[in-house]
Amino acid sequence: QVQLAESGGGLVQAGGSLRLSCAISGRRFRNLHMGWFRQAPGKEREVVTAISWNGGTTYYADFVKGRFTISRDYANDMVYLQMSSLKPEDTAVYYCAADIDVGVRLGASENRYDYWGQGTQVTVSS
């Protein structure tokens, strides 16, 4: 079992920044690909970004390239999502997810991820 706990969401004005954190426990952190997904009201959940088990590969959805950065902290078993230049359309619940199959290339599809956090709300006001 892997437990994921997101934090750092909140209300921010357009153009502002937030950093989301995800604390991982229950499995060796290095044996996980990690991803961030989001779900806006009335929309399906979509991938935002992902990072491989060794940090050597990252994926970014086109709509966040140049604005968001994913990183992982092996000393503290944490994954971060630094969000800048936020837009109202970034408003969503953001989820941290873990993929235990590190023998396979990093994936961006939701069905690749085995464990999910409870989500944290990000609201961007115009």
C-alpha positions in Angstrom: 0.0 0.0 0.0 1.1 3.5 -0.8 -0.4 6.5 1.1 -0.4 9.9 -0.6 -1.3 13.2 1.1 -1.5 16.4 -0.8 -1.3 19.9 0.7 -0.7 23.5 -0.4 -3.9 24.2 -2.2 -5.8 27.5 -1.8 -7.1 30.6 -3.3 -4.8 32.8 -5.4 -5.2 35.6 -7.8 -4.5 35.2 -11.5 -0.8 35.5 -12.2 0.1 34.3 -8.8 1.9 31.2 -7.6 1.3 28.2 -5.4 3.3 25.1 -4.5 1.6 21.8 -3.9 3.2 19.1 -1.9 2.6 15.4 -1.8 3.9 13.3 1.1 4.4 9.6 0.2 4.6 6.7 2.6 4.1 2.9 2.6 6.6 2.0 -0.1 10.1 2.9 -1.1 9.9 6.3 -2.7 12.5 5.5 -5.3 10.3 2.7 -6.6 7.6 5.0 -7.8 6.8 7.1 -10.8 4.8 10.1 -9.6 2.2 12.3 -11.3 0.0 15.2 -10.7 -3.5 15.2 -12.2 -6.4 17.7 -11.9 -10.1 17.7 -12.2 -12.2 20.8 -12.8 -15.9 21.0 -12.1 -17.8 19.2 -14.8 -14.7 17.9 -16.5 -12.8 14.7 -16.6 -9.6 14.3 -14.7 -6.5 15.1 -16.7 -2.8 14.7 -16.4 -0.8 17.8 -15.5 2.7 16.5 -15.1 4.7 13.4 -14.1 8.2 12.5 -13.1 10.0 9.2 -13.3 11.3 7.2 -10.4 14.9 8.6 -10.7 13.8 12.1 -11.7 15.4 11.7 -15.1 12.3 12.0 -17.2 9.4 14.4 -16.9 6.2 15.0 -18.8 4.2 18.2 -18.9 0.8 18.7 -20.4 0.9 21.5 -23.1 -1.3 23.8 -21.1 1.3 24.0 -18.2 4.6 24.0 -20.1 6.7 26.9 -18.9 4.4 27.6 -15.9 4.5 24.5 -13.7 7.4 22.5 -12.5 7.4 19.0 -10.9 10.2 17.9 -8.5 10.9 15.2 -6.0 12.7 15.2 -2.8 14.3 11.7 -2.0 15.4 12.7 1.5 11.9 13.5 2.6 9.7 11.3 0.3 8.0 14.3 -1.2 6.8 15.4 -4.6 6.2 19.1 -5.4 4.3 20.9 -8.0 5.4 24.5 -8.3 2.7 26.5 -10.2 3.3 30.0 -11.5 1.4 32.4 -13.8 -1.8 30.8 -12.6 -4.9 31.3 -14.7 -8.6 31.0 -13.7 -8.7 27.9 -15.9 -6.2 26.2 -13.6 -8.9 26.0 -11.0 -9.4 22.4 -10.1 -8.8 19.7 -7.5 -5.3 18.6 -7.9 -4.3 14.9 -7.2 -1.0 13.3 -6.5 -0.7 9.8 -7.9 1.9 6.9 -7.8 2.7 4.3 -10.4 4.4 1.2 -8.9 5.5 -0.2 -12.2 8.9 1.6 -12.6 10.0 -1.1 -15.0 7.8 0.6 -17.6 8.5 4.0 -19.1 6.9 7.0 -17.4 3.3 7.3 -18.3 0.8 10.2 -18.6 -2.3 8.1 -18.7 -4.5 8.0 -15.6 -4.9 4.2 -15.8 -1.1 3.8 -15.3 -1.4 5.1 -11.7 -2.2 2.8 -8.9 -2.5 5.0 -5.9 -4.1 8.4 -5.4 -4.3 11.1 -2.8 -7.5 12.7 -1.6 -6.8 15.9 -3.6 -6.3 19.5 -2.8 -8.4 22.4 -4.1 -6.8 25.2 -6.1 -8.9 28.2 -7.0 -7.6 31.0 -9.2 -9.6 34.2 -9.2 -9.6 36.6 -12.1 
